[in-house]
Amino acid sequence: MKKIPFYLSIDFEDLAYDLLRYIGQPTETSVAGLELSYKLINNYSKEKLNNKKLTFFTTGTLARTVPDLLKQMTFDGHEISSHYNQHDLMFKQSNYEIAKNLEIAKESIYKACGKEPIGFRAPNFSITPNRLDIYKEINKFFKYDSSHVLNLNINSKDHYDLLKPFNSIDLVEFPILPKGYLNGKIQIKSGGTFFRLFPKSIIKDVMHFNHQEGFIPLIYLHPYDYLSNQEFWVPLRKFVKSKKLKSLILYFRQNQWNRLGNNTVFNKLDYILNFFEHQGPMSADLNIK
């Protein structure tokens, strides 16, 4: 049986750093957690993915704080793409702010690893349907993108093909295509929390749905998704200092990111590899450099 092609990518962000920033506390980089997460996924690419390299969507923040780690990724042959400057919700920012942050992130990654990133993914897929103009800004700096969440329960594939600004810019798009369950009320993606929480059979089903609709299935993970010792956990005292109810809610939400299903990730990947084959860096078949 011929295996279906897919891409495995890592949204390389520091959960603890971002949480501390959100609650207004002094930030600290989780260097040990980032290094361990890279070691594990790099070894996995060697042992289980036929040494096919990965795409790391990296924030500008990490490019500046752990440049040696990005240099190692590049030395090992992986692709470094951009995950914005900081882990911000892009739809809340003006086009001027977005352009500045895209430029800073691209420059920071180049300084860290000596290669300009050509790909981009928005933090939290935070380009909303009423802010598709953001893709024009992305197109000024990058050659491909993987930020657009395409909900076929709302719009058809034909609608996507005609959608502005995609029909007027030369940005190559790798959309995230969730599959709807319960009459479309639950939209399940093949990455992140969805990958950890849902059974491997459902993840396989979502990926088959992508393929049937003419899209390359994408699995996206984060450094904390496949670590099991809460390496990115922020202690309660940090949240209490912020004196905000929302901060305490984020403290408990850490369980979602750090504990639920983390130890199932590699087993699920092994299962997926029985039916799908990782293609290497996302830019590999685009003939762009």
C-alpha positions as CSV (number, residue, x, y, z in Angstrom):
1,M,0.0,0.0,0.0
2,K,1.4,3.4,-1.0
3,K,1.6,5.8,1.9
4,I,0.0,9.2,1.7
5,P,2.5,12.2,2.0
6,F,2.3,14.5,5.0
7,Y,4.4,17.2,6.7
8,L,5.4,17.2,10.3
9,S,6.3,20.6,11.7
10,I,7.2,22.0,15.1
11,D,5.8,25.4,16.3
12,F,9.0,26.1,18.2
13,E,7.8,28.4,21.0
14,D,8.4,28.7,24.8
15,L,5.1,28.2,26.6
16,A,6.4,29.3,30.0
17,Y,8.0,32.5,28.5
18,D,4.7,33.3,26.8
19,L,2.6,32.7,29.9
20,L,4.8,34.9,32.0
21,R,4.7,37.6,29.4
22,Y,0.9,37.4,29.2
23,I,0.5,37.8,32.9
24,G,3.0,40.7,33.1
25,Q,5.7,38.9,35.1
26,P,9.4,38.8,34.4
27,T,10.1,36.4,31.6
28,E,12.5,33.4,31.7
29,T,13.5,31.2,28.8
30,S,13.0,27.5,29.4
31,V,16.4,26.5,27.8
32,A,16.5,23.0,29.2
33,G,13.0,22.2,28.0
34,L,13.7,23.6,24.6
35,E,16.9,21.7,24.3
36,L,15.3,18.4,25.4
37,S,12.4,18.8,23.1
38,Y,14.7,19.4,20.2
39,K,16.9,16.4,21.1
40,L,13.8,14.1,21.2
41,I,12.2,15.2,17.9
42,N,15.6,15.3,16.1
43,N,16.3,11.7,17.2
44,Y,12.8,10.8,16.1
45,S,13.5,12.2,12.6
46,K,16.6,10.1,12.4
47,E,15.1,6.9,13.7
48,K,11.5,6.9,12.4
49,L,11.3,9.4,9.6
50,N,14.2,8.0,7.5
51,N,16.2,11.1,8.5
52,K,13.9,13.4,6.6
53,K,14.2,16.8,8.1
54,L,11.5,18.9,9.9
55,T,10.3,22.5,9.6
56,F,10.6,24.5,12.8
57,F,8.4,27.6,12.9
58,T,10.4,29.7,15.4
59,T,9.6,32.9,17.2
60,G,12.0,35.8,16.9
61,T,12.2,35.8,20.7
62,L,13.7,32.3,20.7
63,A,16.0,33.2,17.8
64,R,17.5,36.0,20.1
65,T,17.5,34.0,23.3
66,V,18.7,30.6,22.2
67,P,20.6,31.3,18.9
68,D,22.9,28.4,19.4
69,L,20.0,26.0,19.4
70,L,18.8,27.4,16.0
71,K,22.3,27.1,14.7
72,Q,22.3,23.4,15.7
73,M,18.9,22.9,14.0
74,T,20.3,24.4,10.8
75,F,23.5,22.3,11.1
76,D,21.4,19.2,11.4
77,G,19.6,20.1,8.2
78,H,16.2,21.2,9.4
79,E,14.3,24.2,8.0
80,I,13.9,27.2,10.2
81,S,10.7,29.2,9.4
82,S,9.1,32.1,11.2
83,H,6.5,32.0,13.9
84,Y,6.3,35.8,14.3
85,N,8.4,37.9,16.6
86,Q,6.6,37.1,19.8
87,H,3.6,34.9,20.4
88,D,1.0,37.6,19.7
89,L,-2.5,37.4,18.3
90,M,-2.0,39.0,14.9
91,F,-5.6,40.0,14.3
92,K,-5.3,42.5,17.2
93,Q,-2.5,44.4,15.6
94,S,-2.4,47.0,12.8
95,N,-0.7,46.2,9.5
96,Y,2.1,48.6,10.4
97,E,2.8,46.6,13.7
98,I,2.5,43.3,11.8
99,A,5.0,44.4,9.1
100,K,7.5,45.5,11.8
101,N,7.2,42.3,13.7
102,L,7.6,40.2,10.6
103,E,10.7,42.1,9.7
104,I,12.2,41.8,13.2
105,A,11.5,38.1,13.4
106,K,13.0,37.4,10.0
107,E,16.1,39.4,10.8
108,S,16.5,37.7,14.2
109,I,16.3,34.2,12.7
110,Y,18.8,35.1,10.0
111,K,21.3,36.4,12.7
112,A,20.8,33.3,14.7
113,C,21.3,30.6,12.1
114,G,22.7,32.4,9.0
115,K,19.7,31.6,6.8
116,E,16.7,33.7,5.9
117,P,13.4,32.0,6.7
118,I,11.1,31.7,3.7
119,G,8.1,30.2,5.5
120,F,5.7,31.6,8.1
121,R,3.0,30.4,10.5
122,A,0.9,32.7,12.7
123,P,0.9,32.1,16.4
124,N,-2.4,30.3,17.4
125,F,-3.4,30.6,13.7
126,S,-4.5,34.1,14.7
127,I,-5.5,35.5,11.3
128,T,-9.2,35.7,11.4
129,P,-11.6,35.7,8.4
130,N,-12.1,39.5,8.7
131,R,-8.3,40.1,8.7
132,L,-7.2,38.2,5.6
133,D,-5.4,41.4,4.5
134,I,-2.6,40.2,6.8
135,Y,-1.5,37.7,4.2
136,K,-0.5,40.6,1.9
137,E,2.0,41.7,4.6
138,I,3.2,38.1,5.0
139,N,3.7,37.9,1.2
140,K,6.2,40.9,1.4
141,F,8.6,38.8,3.6
142,F,8.0,35.1,2.9
143,K,7.4,32.7,0.1
144,Y,5.1,30.3,1.8
145,D,2.6,30.3,4.7
146,S,0.8,27.8,6.9
147,S,-1.6,30.0,8.9
148,H,-4.9,29.7,7.1
149,V,-7.5,27.4,8.8
150,L,-9.9,26.3,6.1
151,N,-13.3,25.2,7.5
152,L,-15.1,23.3,4.7
153,N,-18.2,23.2,6.8
154,I,-18.5,27.0,6.2
155,N,-16.9,27.5,2.8
156,S,-16.3,25.1,-0.1
157,K,-13.0,24.3,-1.6
158,D,-13.9,26.4,-4.7
159,H,-14.5,29.4,-2.3
160,Y,-10.9,28.9,-1.0
161,D,-9.5,28.8,-4.6
162,L,-11.1,32.2,-5.3
163,L,-10.5,33.8,-1.9
164,K,-8.8,37.1,-1.7
165,P,-6.0,37.8,-1.2
166,F,-4.8,34.3,-2.1
167,N,-5.9,34.7,-5.7
168,S,-3.8,37.9,-6.2
169,I,-0.6,37.2,-4.3
170,D,2.2,34.6,-5.0
171,L,2.3,33.3,-1.4
172,V,2.2,29.4,-1.5
173,E,-0.3,28.4,1.2
174,F,-0.3,25.1,3.2
175,P,-3.7,25.4,4.9
176,I,-4.7,23.7,8.1
177,L,-7.8,21.7,7.3
178,P,-9.9,20.5,10.3
179,K,-12.5,17.9,9.9
180,G,-16.0,18.5,11.4
181,Y,-17.7,16.1,13.7
182,L,-21.2,16.3,15.2
183,N,-22.6,18.2,12.2
184,G,-19.5,20.4,12.1
185,K,-19.9,21.6,15.7
186,I,-16.5,20.2,16.6
187,Q,-13.6,21.0,14.3
188,I,-10.6,18.7,14.9
189,K,-7.2,19.5,13.6
190,S,-4.3,17.0,13.3
191,G,-1.9,18.8,15.6
192,G,-1.3,20.4,19.1
193,T,-3.9,19.7,21.8
194,F,-6.1,17.8,19.3
195,F,-3.3,15.4,18.5
196,R,-2.8,14.7,22.2
197,L,-6.4,14.4,23.3
198,F,-8.1,12.5,20.5
199,P,-7.6,8.9,19.6
200,K,-5.1,8.0,16.9
201,S,-7.9,6.7,14.8
202,I,-9.5,10.1,14.7
203,I,-6.2,11.8,13.9
204,K,-5.8,9.4,11.0
205,D,-9.4,10.1,9.9
206,V,-8.7,13.9,9.9
207,M,-5.5,13.4,7.8
208,H,-7.3,11.1,5.3
209,F,-10.0,13.9,5.0
210,N,-7.2,16.4,4.1
211,H,-5.9,14.1,1.4
212,Q,-9.3,13.4,0.0
213,E,-10.0,17.1,-0.3
214,G,-6.7,17.6,-2.2
215,F,-4.6,19.0,0.5
216,I,-1.3,17.7,2.1
217,P,-2.1,16.6,5.7
218,L,-0.2,18.6,8.3
219,I,0.8,17.5,11.8
220,Y,2.0,20.4,13.9
221,L,3.5,19.9,17.4
222,H,5.0,22.2,20.1
223,P,8.0,21.5,22.3
224,Y,5.7,20.9,25.3
225,D,3.4,18.5,23.4
226,Y,5.7,15.5,23.7
227,L,7.5,16.2,27.0
228,S,6.0,14.5,30.1
229,N,7.7,16.2,33.1
230,Q,6.1,19.6,32.9
231,E,9.3,21.3,31.6
232,F,7.3,24.4,30.7
233,W,5.2,24.6,33.9
234,V,4.9,28.1,35.5
235,P,4.4,27.9,39.4
236,L,1.3,29.3,41.0
237,R,3.1,32.1,42.8
238,K,3.9,33.7,39.5
239,F,0.2,33.9,38.6
240,V,-0.8,35.1,42.1
241,K,1.6,38.0,41.7
242,S,-0.3,39.3,38.7
243,K,-3.5,39.7,40.8
244,K,-5.8,39.0,37.8
245,L,-8.5,36.4,37.7
246,K,-7.6,35.6,34.0
247,S,-4.1,34.8,35.2
248,L,-5.4,32.1,37.6
249,I,-7.4,30.6,34.7
250,L,-4.2,30.3,32.7
251,Y,-2.5,28.6,35.6
252,F,-5.1,25.8,35.5
253,R,-5.1,25.7,31.7
254,Q,-1.4,24.6,31.9
255,N,-2.8,21.1,32.6
256,Q,-4.2,21.1,29.1
257,W,-0.8,21.9,27.5
258,N,1.6,20.1,29.9
259,R,-0.1,17.0,31.1
260,L,-3.0,15.8,29.0
261,G,-1.9,13.1,26.5
262,N,1.7,14.2,26.3
263,N,3.0,10.7,26.7
264,T,0.9,9.4,23.8
265,V,2.4,11.6,21.1
266,F,5.3,9.4,19.9
267,N,3.1,6.3,20.0
268,K,0.5,8.1,17.8
269,L,3.2,9.2,15.4
270,D,4.4,5.7,15.1
271,Y,0.8,4.6,14.2
272,I,0.4,7.4,11.7
273,L,3.6,6.3,9.9
274,N,1.9,3.0,9.0
275,F,-0.3,5.0,6.6
276,F,1.5,8.3,5.9
277,E,5.0,9.3,4.9
278,H,6.7,12.5,6.1
279,Q,8.0,14.5,3.1
280,G,10.8,16.5,4.8
281,P,10.9,20.3,5.1
282,M,7.8,22.1,3.8
283,S,9.8,24.1,1.2
284,A,11.4,20.9,-0.3
285,D,9.1,20.5,-3.2
286,L,8.3,24.1,-3.9
287,N,11.6,24.8,-5.8
288,I,12.0,27.9,-3.7
289,K,15.2,28.8,-1.8
